[in-house]
Amino acid sequence: MDIRLHSTLPGTAVFQVGASSASQDTAASFAETLQQAFDKINEMQQRSAELARQFAAGETDDLVQVVTAAEEASVALQLAVQVRNKVIEAYQEIMRMQV
């Protein structure tokens, strides 16, 4: 199974699951995909914090951009937490299986 993270809009990400091909040597591993997703979430959090700082300092007056960046970062973090919870739940279910 091939799981990839695709960015459809700036600041958004979509996981796609499809059949994998043996000839796809350039496909990223699951760990690399997760690392890239976490890096993107970190960038979104940092961008949100920087925009909030700029707004508080009076360097920008675009409140819509500040709030949008904060919500995007929040939703991305919530998604990561839910994915983590599902992975832990799946691991625990596998560990409960009798061999």
N, C-alpha and C positions, 0 to 999 in steps of 0.2 A: 504494500500500500504506500502511496506517495502522498505525503502531507506537506503542503507548501503554504507560505505566508505571502499573500499578494496585497500590495498597497493599491487601493482603488482611487482614493483621494488623498491629498496631503493630510497627514495626521490620522488616517484610518488604516485599518488592516483587516484582511479577510483570510481565514483559513480555508483552503480548498483541499479536499480529499479525493484522490483518484487512483486508478490502477497504475502501478509503477512498471516501468520497462527496464529490462536488464541492460539495455544499451545506454541508459542514462548515467554515465559515469560522472557527469558534472553536477548531478543533483546533490543538494545539500543534505547532510544527515539530519535526523530529528533533533539532535543536540544543537547543531549549528543553527537550525531554524528557530529553536527556542531561544538561543542566545541572541540572535538577531531581533527577535520579537521583544525580548527584555531590554535590549539596547535601545530600540525604538521607543519603548515606554519611558525609559530613563530620559531620553532626549525630549520627549513630550513634557515630562515633569519639569525638566530644567528650563525649557522654553516658557512654560506657564509661569514658573517662579520669576524668570527674568522679565516677562511682560508685566507681571504684578508689581515688581520692583520699579519698573519704568513708569507705570501708572501712578504709583504712590509718590515717586519723586517728581512727578509733573513733566516727565520727558515725553509722554504720549497722552493723548486724550481719547484714544479709540477704545472705549470701554467694551464694545462688542467683541473686538479681537481678544481682549484680556479674558473676558468671561468664556468665550468660545474655546480658547486654548485651555483654560482651567477645566472645563467640562470634558473636553476631549481627553485630557490627561486622566481625569477621574474615571471616565468610562473605560479607558484602556487598562487602567490599574485594576478596576473591578473585574474586567474580563480575565486578566492574568490570574487574579486570585481564584476565580471560578474554575479556570483551567487547571490550576494547581490542585484545587480541592478534588476535581474529578480524577486527576492522575493519582493522587493519594488514595482515593476511594477504590480505584481500579487495582492498585498495588495491594491494598489490604484484602480485596476480594480474591486476588490470585494467591496470596499467602494463606488464606483460609481454605483453599482447595486441598482435598486429600489426594495424594498420589498413589 
